Each structure stands twice: as structure tokens, then as C-alpha cells.
Amino acid sequence: MSKKVRLGIVGIGNQGSNYARLIVEGRVPNIELVAIVDTDPVRRDFAVEQYPGVAVFEDYVALLDSGMVEAVVTTVPHYLHPQMGIQALERGIHVLVEKPAGVYTKQVRELNEFAASKPELTFAIMFNQRTNPLYRRLKEIVESGEIGAIRRTNWIITTWDRPQAYYDSSQWRATWGGEGGGVLVNQAPHQLDLWQWICGVPKSVYAKAGFGFRRDIAVEDEVTAVVDYGNGATGAFITATHDLVGTDRFEILGDAGKIVVENSKTATVTRLRRSEQEINASIPADDIWKMTSDQFDPDEYYTQETLEFDTAWGGQHAIVLENFAANILDGTPLIASGSDGILGVRLANAIHFSSWTGKEVPMDFDEDEFLALLNKKIAEEGKFPQRP
Amino acid sequence: MSKKVRLGIVGIGNQGSNYARLIVEGRVPNIELVAIVDTDPVRRDFAVEQYPGVAVFEDYVALLDSGMVEAVVTTVPHYLHPQMGIQALERGIHVLVEKPAGVYTKQVRELNEFAASKPELTFAIMFNQRTNPLYRRLKEIVESGEIGAIRRTNWIITTWDRPQAYYDSSQWRATWGGEGGGVLVNQAPHQLDLWQWICGVPKSVYAKAGFGFRRDIAVEDEVTAVVDYGNGATGAFITATHDLVGTDRFEILGDAGKIVVENSKTATVTRLRRSEQEINASIPADDIWKMTSDQFDPDEYYTQETLEFDTAWGGQHAIVLENFAANILDGTPLIASGSDGILGVRLANAIHFSSWTGKEVPMDFDEDEFLALLNKKIAEEGKFPQRP
């Protein structure tokens, strides 16, 4: 029998119990679930009943000090990931953090720096959408240069509809002090990661956010962000939790082609026969009427391919869990290094920062200034402590 | 034989000769083409040869003073529309201005104010896309309240690909001093008008524009604009002249439904069975998993209808010309009053203003401040005189 990683799950809420189920059902063959910790007695009772033979703790430090686990996954409110990650790594325990890696870059940077000082330990993040065959293929196409240098990106992702009951289901959800944001920190981190993973990291962002626009919450339920990649290329990101019909349309325009993805399922890939700049220079004045009257023959300029993928929900989490354990056991490359988690947090912070100040914000914004603004929101809300 | 309006065409370039052809081919039964004016001798020779029996002038004031025409259409560089419109109206001549009505709101406001002082004269604008059955139907649906109050709008319209040869085809094109802008004043005015005609006029705008990004021009060949309607609703408008593949996707999200238009041809109209806020309030906590796992039954919440339209290019200009003449002859209501032209100019100005200053700009921006910035661009370009 091959070796299994002895895992502890920190937080047995929706996501934690999902992972526990995947493991006990045998869908993550290289992981053994040995311990669970939760501060909520109701959830501990659930764990005791549901997972016989698994140790259940009230205090996560006690779990870390128990010697029972060699790795943990942190499925806790976002603010807690960095400190729990550091405390685990301090004890020589491998860490898989849930997304987002934290709420503000300062805390995530501390986690990353600490993890960098422990290169012998595995530090990963649950960017399960990076296992989605569609997005993997898109990344390949972009990285291979098939569509050329990126000139513009647009992602409208409003399929994150959430009813008020969802927001009312726990005290910390959709608060500044408990969750640290709305759609940007809870639903859209997948797209914030994929967007940057595939298209690159922007240099600055301007954003307009609706705070409690269509839901009774303090944080944002809608965002319109415009990014500048610093080389002339720009992009737009639009997300919302109040669109029952929901749009998921992702466009990447390159110098040599274009990708249009609908519903995270169908990708239309256009490959130009020559670069856009070459085609542009070659069209004679006499042919302009063809462009302006839609009479030109597309075949002359490009080919199109349609890629169809199944919706890839569910199995992805098991893949990331297995990959995390495989990295621990035999050094299999990680799907997503934990240190990548800061990218999405930074973009979400920059979007908040811009929407609060009404100004364009560079991606290397002042982290302390951001935290001061966040703490002001937390103080105004008056429900949770400010953050260090 | 019924009466015909005696029309003069001011400027016999591409658009002017298109209108002349429509008239002489009998596609505008209530207009008689009696005179043409152009400053370019080559175009005048063309007119003499092409339209026998039609008087050809070199100077447009001479045409206005000739007593031959009772109405004119101005198909000249955008800057000239206001002054030519005023000079015609001064002489009791009805005016149809080509879009855009002008380059900056100050000059268009002067035209509008003068036209308002001559209510007995017809003052119209060539917003031919307002005759497009698709957009007319959308406006009906929105105005009837079928999709409720508008909460967000997105229009990606990058089907305006123009090669360098197009820009090089005349001296004034794509210059600050000659044309006054790029895609916003030349290609996208149709969408800027339709967007506001259907969805309402925003209160402020933030925009990022690419000036000579992918074409060798001084003005903008790409724009990303974010608008705020002042009531929480926001919108995005993205356009470019360097996307050979081209996207035309227009979304309107309302409180009671949604419209998604693809390629100005296919509109998917979703009508919610109850308002989004009622549905939101009615979804119990136990059903949240249905939302988060895409297991809910859409039929429970809404119906969808797909409307297909033919591409409506070509005939529209004849319809607007005929409507203009009908208004003169018997008071038939105008498709687009000339005074509406200021809306698109104002939005284009606000987008330029924001992209130059990097700041969000209110729609009631300072017109003199805008003109000063525009004149600075004209001075830097050094090809054309500054504007008063």
C-alpha cells in the first residue's frame, strides 16, 4: 500500500465538509483524513458523527501540536488563512490554503515570505479552476503565442447570483470585518486568478463597485473594473451577484487572433493567417468598402476553431487535493503554488481601493494605506475588530 | 403628382454621393435632388457627370442663397455641421445634419439653440440606426417596463475594424483638428446614440482610450468607458477599430429581465416572472445549494424569447431622408430630432475628457474646459486651426 498524507481539515463548514467527503469516499487516494478542527460545537458534533475514527479538535493550535497531521487544508474565513498557514508551517506542517489566500496583501505577503523561508514544506492554494481543461487549453494557446501578444481582455462574469438568504446564513459573510469584501473575495477569486494566470498581471486598475447595490450587505455585490497592462493593452472585468440570468463571456484579443469563451464551456479560437498589423498594412484603399460594408471574405484572413468542454465542477477539488499530497510525497509539480494567491488578493484590493477613492490605482499600491481604508470600513461597520 | 422637397446635398463625398444615389434611384419618393455643393473640384466634376440636371456649386453659401433649395443635408467633416446648419436655418432652409452633429458640445449647443428659435423649420439628424427594427423593438421593451428599471448595461462593439489605408484616405480623417476624434466621432456615434436612446443618459463617465494604439493616427482607435447612471446603475462601453474578428454584444440588465443582443441581429429577451428583488427575497436558505451548483430550474423564475432580425444596413438612410422630407411636407414626427445630436457628442466629449485627465467626468462637464483641452491637442498636432 502506497503512503498517504495524514491531513487535518481546519474548519468543517460547507467547503471543509466537501473535502472531507471527497477523501472518505476515496476520491483522493493519497490522502488520509485524520483530524478535523472547528470552533463551532454544532460542526464538531457533525464531524464526530460523520467521520468516525477521525480526531475532532476545538482549537486549531492543539491540532497542529498534536503530531497527528503532516498537512492541513484551511477552509476558514478568508482573514484567517495567513496566520493559520504560518502557524502550521512553523510546525513543519504542509499547507493548502483555501482561496482567497487572505483579505489584504500585507497579511498574504507575510504568509508568502514565511513560506519562502520553509522551502522544504509544500505550500499550495485551492485554485481548482486551474485544473479546468478549458482554461488549461486557453493558457496553452496564449502561452504558445498562437494568438500573439494580448491587446485587450474582457470578462463579464455575472453568473454568481446569490440570494439574500445566502448572505444572511452566517454572521461573518459579506461584512468588511468578517469576510473583507463581497463578490471579489468570495465568488470571483476564481476568475480573478484565471484572468491573470492566462492574460498576465495588469499594472493599474480603475473600478466602480456597488456596495449593497441589490442585496442588503455592506460589501460589493457588483463590480466594473478597467485594467491597464502598461503596454497599451487594456481589459475590463464585470461581475455581480444579482443577475439571475447570468453572463459568462470571456474575450482575449491578441495581435494574431482572438478567443471568445461562452459560459466557461465553448471557446471560439480565431487564428489570423498573418499578424493583425501585417493584414492591416496590406489592405489597399480600394478594398476599404469591403470592410465598411461587411463584404470581405473572413477566410482570407483567418481560421476559426470551436472547442467544446463539459462543465467542470466538482472533481476539480479532488484533483487539487491529490496534487497537493503528491507534491508532498514525491515532488509532483503543484497546480497552484500558494504564493500565487497574492495575485488575486492584490487585484481585489486594488479594485476596492479604486472604488473607494474614485481614482485609478497602481497594482503596487501602498499596502498600509489600503489596510487603513479597510479598517475604516470595519470600524464604521462596528461588528468585528480591526486588522493589524 | 405629390409635392417633393427640393434638396441640396452639402458635400458629395462617400456619404453625400450615397444619398444622391438613393434619391436619383427613386428610393426617396418625396425628395428631388436639385443642387450639390463641394469645395473639391474633383468631386464637383463627379457630380456634374453623375447627376445631370442637378446644379453644382463650389460655395455652400451660394447654394443656400440660390433660392433653389428648401432643405439641405450636410455630409461634411463633423466640425462644420453646426455652422452650416445655422447658416441654412438663418435662410429659412430645413436642415438634416449628418451624425455626429458636431465635435464639441459648445458648437452643437449653439446649433440647437438657434434651431429652437426657428420652430417652423425642420431640424433632423441622420441617426439611421434608430430605424433598425431590432433597436426599435428593444426601446419598446425597455420603455414598456417589461424588463423593469435598468440596473446595468454593457456594449462591446469592436466590429468597426478600419485599416490604415482608410485613415490615410483623407487629410482630415483621424486628426484632432480635422475630424476631432477617432472611433468615437466617426464609427461609434451610432452606438453612443442607441445606447442612450434605449438605456438613458448617464450622469458621469470614466474612460481609458488608446490614442494611435494599433493604427498610425493621433486620435483614439480603442475606448473602454464606464458610466454611472446616478441611481446605482452602471454601464460599460468598449469599442475599437483594430479587431478584425469583431464583437458586437449588447446587454441590458433590468430589475425584471435582461436583454442580450449578439451581432445587432439576435436578441435574447428574458422576462422574470416576478421582480428580481421579489425572487431574491423568496429563495429560502435551504435552496441556496441549488443556486451555487446550477441545479435550479430557470422556468420557475423566467421565460426567454429569441428575436431574430436581418442585418439592416442600407435602406435606413433612405428612410431617414424620406422622414425628414415628410416632416417638412406634412409634419410627420421625426425619427430623430436634430437636437438629440448633442447627446452622443456630449458622451464622446466626456469620454475624451476623462481619458485625457484620468478622472471621472460628470456629463455636465465644463464645455470651455473641454474645448481648451481639445484645442491643445489641435495645437500639438499643428495641422488645423484651433476652434472657437
Interface residues (C-beta under 8 A of the other chain):
Chain A: R151 R152 N154 I156 T158 D161 R162 P163 Q164 A165 Y166 D168 S169 Y206 K208 G210 F213 R214 R215 E222 T224 V226 D228 G232 T234 A236 I238 A240 H242 D243 L244 V245 T247 R249 E251 L253 G257 K258 V260 T270 L272 E276 Q277 I279 N280 A281 I283 P284 A285 D287 I288 M291 T292 S293 D294 Y301 Y302 T311 W313 G358 K359 E360
Chain B: R151 R152 N154 I156 T158 D161 R162 P163 Q164 A165 Y166 D168 S169 Y206 K208 G210 F213 R214 R215 E222 T224 V226 D228 G232 T234 A236 I238 A240 H242 D243 L244 V245 T247 R249 E251 L253 G257 K258 V260 T270 L272 E276 Q277 I279 N280 A281 I283 P284 A285 D287 I288 M291 T292 S293 D294 Y301 Y302 T311 W313 G358 K359 E360
